[in-house]
Amino acid sequence: MADQHRWWDVVRWTVYAGTARPPRPVSAGLRVLRAVAVLGIGSWAGFVATVTAITQGRGALLPAALGVATLLPAVVGLRSPLWAWRVFVVLILATPLAYAGWVASWGWPWSPGLALTAALVLYLVGETHDQPVLACVAVISVAAMAPFVRDWRDLVLLAALTSVPLFIGNLVRQRRLAEQERLARHQQRIAEDTKLAVLEERTRIARELHDVVAHHMSVLALRTDSARYRFPAMTDDLRTEFAALTDTAREGMTELRRLLGVLRTESDAAPTSPQPDIARVADLVGRVRALGTDCTLEVHGDFDALPAGVGLSLYRIVQEALSNAARHSPGAAVRVEVRVEAGVVRATVCNDPSESTGPIEPPGHGLLGMRERVTMLSGKLETGATPDGGFRVALAIPLEGTAS
């Protein structure tokens, strides 16, 4: 019973209720070209219908009316192919009397122009609707033509000719849907990869900052624990307070170690060296020079008072920028500048355009990692191509409030 209701809904949709606009090409030029092609075919079909009526001595008014009527489905098809098909079915039922003399030579009581219109309209319907609607269109079209055909073989031929443009249009539609689905999957995969890269970068940042925070917690624990020896005259209440602070600091260190165990994956080895800071940027520049790349470094300001977390993040950002320059602009000269000013630290990595003709690696998630680090420190990051074809990475991180 449900299937019967479904097929009745399809028939109702096809006959009088449904409508769907044809697909819009992305380019405005393609949209114009499509409209010109549809109207061109429709105009030629109207011209053939007009000439066919004139050859039968129908005067002037009837051929003109038939020509306009044959063009009408093409015009309507620009907005709704299904309504164009409905107009076409009306023409199938209404025009045989005007071409009665063509049965002997043409075999059917319709003009060749209407046959061309039929092919155009059926293709447009096949391009915009699914298979149940196409099956209903084919059955109704053949049923509308059947009373005017005397030989069953001609009816079989008409059924085959009706199915061909529907089939071709449906192939185009299925290919378009498959392409849209492929594009959607590709975009979803890109979004998932980006989300995974963000999570991995945040986990990496958290692992690296663990050492910085753990160092501060260790210093806090040592200072509070040694306070009773450094200040022997303190009261019992102060001794109790410092002892509580020491316990709190040690508990914090324990929780940090547990947090690091959660963040570390099975492939991560235990850290064996201290985290780098901004003072080791010169080592990065030296490695780039060792590869034969012209790399210059300019350092301005005092880095001794720079917070450890800021120094670590700056080091990683400069490291990633130099790696990107080596991958995407091999052989190009690179300039690195790090400057500490009042309340802000700035870093700039700029490379010249590449002169290499070899293959260049596809873009990765390096810029995404830089942005995560800068955002964590409430800074600003600017990346983009330079006027001469190179690439520039510039960042500014405020120092106010970062020391804590």
HELIX and SHEET records of a PDB file:
HELIX    1   1 ALA A    2  ARG A   12  1                                  11    
HELIX    2   2 TRP A   13  ALA A   17  3                                   5    
HELIX    3   3 ALA A   28  ILE A   54  1                                  27    
HELIX    4   4 LEU A   61  GLY A   77  1                                  17    
HELIX    5   5 PRO A   81  ALA A   94  1                                  14    
HELIX    6   6 PRO A   96  TRP A  102  5                                   7    
HELIX    7   7 VAL A  103  TRP A  106  1                                   4    
HELIX    8   8 PRO A  112  THR A  128  1                                  17    
HELIX    9   9 GLN A  131  MET A  145  1                                  15    
HELIX   10  10 ALA A  146  PHE A  148  5                                   3    
HELIX   11  11 TRP A  152  ASP A  225  1                                  74    
HELIX   12  12 ALA A  227  ARG A  230  1                                   4    
HELIX   13  13 ASP A  236  LEU A  263  1                                  28    
HELIX   14  14 ILE A  278  ARG A  280  5                                   3    
HELIX   15  15 VAL A  281  ALA A  290  1                                  10    
HELIX   16  16 ALA A  308  HIS A  328  1                                  21    
HELIX   17  17 GLY A  366  MET A  376  1                                  11    
SHEET    1   A 5 CYS A 295  HIS A 300  0                                        
SHEET    2   A 5 VAL A 334  GLU A 341  1                                        
SHEET    3   A 5 VAL A 344  ASN A 351 -1                                        
SHEET    4   A 5 PHE A 391  PRO A 398 -1                                        
SHEET    5   A 5 LYS A 380  ALA A 385 -1                                        
END                                                                             
